[in-house]
């Protein structure tokens, strides 16, 4: 089976590898079991195990055994950590970083990345996106949402644009051109804490 390189950063061998590295390296204070990683990444346990074995062998990830469970963490003590994090932050990083930021705001039911970043993440070829477009479904405070976009832009080193719609507008099959366009193109759902039962 041929695995194509991801469009966001074709240095990585697969989309799963990029997503896994972003999840673990951009959360250096967390530890993960293989089951945690498989669930978060929507991948099979076997595929995650293979990637973890490769990355632990390259000393990018660290692992220890707690009973029969393998616990995975970021290796922050290597020369690769900082430059790799910088690359991940501006490519794969928007998913974990935006998920965390949006989880702190009240009134958000769902959130998605759309536009060119979502297209690249979904494997559609094209140039590296200059900005990140976010669709927020719910009724968050507009000022807090604006502040969040400003903060995210600084952290991710690119413009973050937020478009807010009500749950009723999102659920409606209306022919509103913007929503029709968004629905027809790739969407990347952001995992908010309340959706994960946290």
QUICORHU-V635789 format. One record per pair of residues at least 12 apart in sequence whose ideal C-beta (glycine too) atoms are under 7 Angstrom apart, sorted by the first residue. I is the first residue (numbers start at 0). J is the second residue. If there is no record, write none. Layout:
# QUICORHU-V635789
I:J ; I:J
This chain:
# QUICORHU-V635789
5:17 ; 6:119 ; 6:122 ; 6:123 ; 6:124 ; 6:125 ; 7:90 ; 7:91 ; 7:119 ; 7:120 ; 8:86 ; 8:90 ; 15:40 ; 15:42 ; 15:46 ; 15:50 ; 16:50 ; 17:91 ; 18:40 ; 18:91 ; 19:36 ; 19:40 ; 19:47 ; 19:50 ; 20:87 ; 21:87 ; 21:91 ; 21:92 ; 21:94 ; 21:95 ; 22:36 ; 22:39 ; 22:40 ; 22:95 ; 23:60 ; 23:71 ; 23:73 ; 24:73 ; 24:83 ; 24:84 ; 24:87 ; 25:84 ; 25:87 ; 25:88 ; 25:92 ; 25:95 ; 25:96 ; 26:95 ; 27:73 ; 27:75 ; 30:70 ; 30:71 ; 30:72 ; 31:71 ; 32:68 ; 32:69 ; 32:70 ; 33:47 ; 33:48 ; 33:51 ; 33:69 ; 36:71 ; 51:71 ; 58:74 ; 58:77 ; 59:74 ; 59:79 ; 60:73 ; 60:74 ; 61:74 ; 88:155 ; 89:155 ; 89:156 ; 89:157 ; 92:155 ; 93:112 ; 93:116 ; 93:131 ; 93:155 ; 94:187 ; 94:189 ; 96:151 ; 96:154 ; 96:155 ; 97:133 ; 97:151 ; 97:189 ; 98:189 ; 98:190 ; 98:191 ; 100:147 ; 100:150 ; 100:151 ; 101:189 ; 101:191 ; 102:191 ; 102:192 ; 104:139 ; 104:143 ; 104:144 ; 104:147 ; 105:139 ; 106:137 ; 106:138 ; 106:139 ; 106:140 ; 107:135 ; 107:137 ; 107:139 ; 107:191 ; 108:136 ; 108:137 ; 108:166 ; 109:136 ; 110:133 ; 110:134 ; 110:135 ; 110:136 ; 110:189 ; 110:191 ; 111:134 ; 111:186 ; 111:187 ; 111:188 ; 111:189 ; 112:131 ; 112:132 ; 112:133 ; 112:187 ; 112:189 ; 113:132 ; 113:134 ; 113:181 ; 113:184 ; 113:186 ; 114:132 ; 115:128 ; 116:128 ; 116:131 ; 116:132 ; 117:185 ; 117:186 ; 117:187 ; 118:184 ; 118:185 ; 120:187 ; 121:185 ; 123:185 ; 129:157 ; 130:157 ; 130:158 ; 130:159 ; 130:160 ; 131:155 ; 131:157 ; 131:159 ; 132:160 ; 132:162 ; 133:159 ; 133:160 ; 133:161 ; 134:162 ; 134:164 ; 134:181 ; 135:161 ; 135:163 ; 136:164 ; 136:166 ; 136:169 ; 137:166 ; 138:165 ; 139:163 ; 144:161 ; 144:163 ; 148:160 ; 148:161 ; 164:178
